[in-house]
C-alpha cells in the first residue's frame, strides 16, 4: 500500500470522511474520473487506469478520546491503495465500480434516488455475470464512496431501513404533519430510509431516556405493554445489527436531546457487544461515513459485558474485548 498516494478529492485533515455534497459536485467528480480514465487509454503508452480508493481496513482505522475524555468515533486516514484492472483478482470488482458509477451518474442527472435493493435487481438484470448477490452490490457501493469520497446518499443511493421507533416522541415532518409515536401499532413507527428526510424531521419529547433494543420481539412487547408510560422513554430497534438509517435517526435524536442518556438492551454475548459497538463507534467498513451516524455519548447496559465496556477508551479496545469473549466461548465448547 502506498502512503503517499491520494485520491483526486483528498482533504487536508488527517481524518478522511465521505461528506454529503450537492449532486452537481458529485457529477463533476464522476466526470473527472472518466476524463482521467480516457486520458490513460489514449496516452502515448496506453494503459487502463487503476482505481485509487481509501483503504477500508483495520490498519487504516483510528479511534481516540477527545480532550475532555469523551470517546471519539473511529475514522479512516488518507491511506489509499490502487485496484488495477490487470489483476485478475480485482477485474470484476473494478468493472462493478464503474457500473455503479454509471447508474449513480444517471440517477443524479435525473434527480432520482434508488435503494440498494433496487440497485441490485437492476444490475442483476443488466450484468448477471458481474452481480450475483446483494453483497457484491453493497461492496461496490462502498468502493464508489471510497473513490469519489461522498456519502452514498450523495450518490443518489438510499439505505434500506429496518428500524422502528415508539414511545414518548412527536415527529414533525417537513410538510407539517405530526407523527405521535405513542399511538403506533406493535411494529412501531417505521424509520424511513431517506436520510435527507430524517435530517429534516423535528422532534418533541418529554421522555427521560432513549432505549435501544436489539430484538424486535422485545421491542414489540415493550410497545404493547406501553412501557414508555411507566418509564418515560423513546424506544428504538434496528432488529439486530443497526442499519445506516437507524444510526442516523439515533444521532439526530441525540443532537436534539443531548441530556437524554442512552440505554442499550442487548444480548449478553459477543453479538450484543458488537451491536453496541457499532452504534457507539461505527464500523470500519463504513468508516468514511462514521462522523454522520456514530453516537459516542453515554451508554448504559445492564450486564457484565458492559462493566468491562465502561473501561474501554476506544473502539480498538472494544473489539479486542469482543475477540476475548469469542475465544472464551470456543474454549468452553472444546
N, C-alpha and C positions, 0 to 999 in steps of 0.2 A: 504494500500500500504506500502511496506517495503522500507524504505530509505536506508537500509544497503545493500540490495540485489543488486548484479551486474550481468550483462550478462558475459559469459565466455570471451568476447572480449572487455571488457571495456577499456577506455583510462584514462589517469591520469588527463587530463584537465577537467575543470568544464563543458565546453560546450561539448556535445556529438554529434558527426557527423557520417554520413554514407559516408565513403570515396570511391573513385574509386580505387579498388585494383586489382591486377593481377588475372586471372582466377585460377591459381594454388593455390593462397591463399584462394579464396572463396571455392574451392573444399575441402581444408583442414578443413576449418571452418564447412562445412556441414558434413564432415566425423566425426569431433569431436562431433557434436551434436548427430549423430547416435550412436557413441560409448557410450556417456553419457546415451542415451535412453536405449540401450541394457543392460548397467550395472544396470540401475534401475529396469528392469523387470527380471533380472537374479540374483538379490541380495538375501540374506537370507530371507529378508522380501520384496518380490517383490512389486513394485508399478509402475505406469505409471508416468514418469517424466513430470511435468508441464513445459510449455514453458515460460522462463523468457525473457521478452522483454522491451525495453524502452517505458515508458509511453508517449503516444502522446495525451496529454490533456492540457488545459489552465493552470492547476495547475503546470505542469512541464515545461512550456514555459517561456522564459525570453527575454527581449529586452531592450537595454540600449543605451547610447550615448558614443562615444569614447572620449578620452582625448581632441581631437580637436573639439569636439562639433558636430561631424557627426553622423547621425543615423546609428545604427548597426542593421543588420537583426535579427529577432527573432531566438532563438535557444532553444534546449531542453537540460536539465541537465541529470544526470545519474539515476534519479529516475526510478525504474522498478516495474513491477508487474508480477505475475505468472498467466498464463492461464491454469488452471487444466483441464484434460480430464474428471475427475469425475463429474464436474459441468455440468449439462445438458444444461445450458445456453451457455457454450463455447465448447461443444463437437464437433459440426460440424465445428466451426471456427478452432478448434485445428487440425482436420483432414485436413482442407483446407490448412493450413500452410505446413504440411508435403507433401501434394500433389504438391504444388508449388515448394517446395524444391527439390522434386524428378525430376520434369521437368527441373528445373534450373540446377541441377547437370548433367543431361543428355545433355543439351544444351552446357554446359561448356566443358564436355568431348569430344563432337563432334566439338567444335569450332564454334558453330552456334549461331544465335540470333533469337528471336521471339518477335513480337509486343504483346501488352496487349490484343488486339482484337483476334489475332491468338491464344493466350493462352486460352482465353475464349471459343472459339469454340472447342479447343482440350479437355479442361476439361469438357465442356458440354457433349461431346460425351463419355468421359471415365467415368465420375462420375456425371450423371444428378441429383442424389439425394443430392449432396453437392453443386453444382454450377448451379444456375438457372438464374443469371443475371450478367452483366458486373461489377456491384458494388461489388459483392462478390469476384470476381477475383481481383479487384483493392485493396480491403481491405486486402485480403490475401497476396498480393504482399507487401503492406506496413508493414504488420506484419512480413514478412520474412526479410525485410530491418531492422526492429526494433530488430529482433532476431540475425541476422548474422552481422549486423552493417556494411553493404557495400551498395553502391548505386544499384538501380535496373539495371543500365547498366552493372555493375559488375556481376550481376546475369544472364546476357545474355538476359535481357528483354529490348526492345526498347519502347520509349514513342511514341505513335501515335501523329502526329503533325497536327495541323490545321492552323499553321501560314503561313503568306506570307510577302514578303518584296519587295519594289520597291523604286526607287529614285536614287540618285547620289552615287552609290555604285558598285564597282567591286569586285567580289568574285573569288579568285583563289583557285581551288580545288587541292588536293594532287597530282593528275596526271598532273597538269599544265594547265588544261582547265580553261578559264576565263569566268565568267558569268557577263554580263552587265545588271544591274537591271533597267536601263532606257529603255531597249528595250523589256520589257516583255509585255504580254497581260494585259487585265484589271484585271485578277486574281493575277497578280504579280508573283514573283519567289517563288515557294513553299519552305518552310523551312523543311529540312529533319528531320526525327525522329531519325536518327543515331547520337547520341550525340558525339561520337568519331569523326565523320566526321565534325560536326560543330566546334569542338575544333581544328581541323586541317586546317580549312579554313583560308585564309589570305585575309585581306580587304584593299582596297584603296578607298579613297573618298575625294572630295573637298567640301563636304557639311558643313553646319554650325550648323545644328540641327538634332536631332533624334526625329521623331514624332511617337508616339504610339497611334494608333486609335482603339477604341473599336469595331465599327461597320464595317462589311465587305462591306456594301453598300457605306459607306463614303469612305472607302479605295479605292474601285473601281472608284468612282467619281474623287477622287484626282489623281488617276493614269491616267485615261482617259483625264483629263484636264492638265496633265503634270505639276501639281502644283510644283513639285520639281525643275522646271526650273525657276519659279518666286521666290520661296523661297528655296534656296539650302538646301535640307534635305534628310534624309533617312526615309522612311515611313514603319512602321511595324504594322501588325494586327494579333491577335490570334482569331478573330471572336468571341469575348466575353471574358469569363474568360480565362486567359492565360494558355496554356499547358506548360509542362516542357521544350520541345524543343524550344519554342518561348522565354521563360525566359532565357534559357542558351544562345540562339543566341543574345538576347539583352545584356546580361552580357559580351559576347565576344566582341560585338561592343563597349561597354563602356570601356573595357580594352584596346582596340586598339585606340579609340579616346576619351581619358579621358577629353578633353576640350569641347566636344560637350554637350550642355545642352539637357536634355530630356523633351519633351513637350508631355503632355497627352491630347488627345481629347476624352473625355468620357461623358456619360450622366450626367446631373445634377440631380442625385438621389443617394440613398444609394448603389445601384448596381454599379454605376460608381465609387463611392468611394471605394467599396470593390475590384473592379478590380485594381484600382490604388494601393491600399494597398498590394494586392497580388504580384504585380510587385515589389513594393518597399521593403516590409518586408518579403515576403514569406508567407507560410501558416503553421499553427500548425500541420495539418495532415501530411505534408511532412517536418516537422521541422528538421529532421535528414539530409536532403539534401539541406537545405536553403543556406548554405555557398557557394554552387555551382552556384546558379542562382539568388539569391536576389540582386536587384540593388538599393542601398541606396543613390545614388548620387542625385544631384539637379534635382528636378522635378518641372514642371510648368504646371498649369492647369487653364484655363480661366473661372472660375465660382466661385460662392460664397462659395461652399464647400471647395475649396482649400484655401481660405483666412483663414479658421479655420485650415485646414490641415498644413499650413505653421507654425503654432504654436505648432504642435504635436512633442513631443520629442521622442516618441517611438510607437511601434505598438499597445500597450495596449490602449493608448490614442486615437489612430486612430479608433480602434474597439469600444471604448466607444462612440466616436462621431457618428459612424455608427449606434449604437443602439439608440442614442438620436434622430437621424433623422427618424429612423423607428418608434419610439414611437410617434413623432410629426405627422407622416403620418397617423398612426392609429387613433390618437386623432381627426384629421381633418375629417376623414371619419365618425367617430361616431358623 
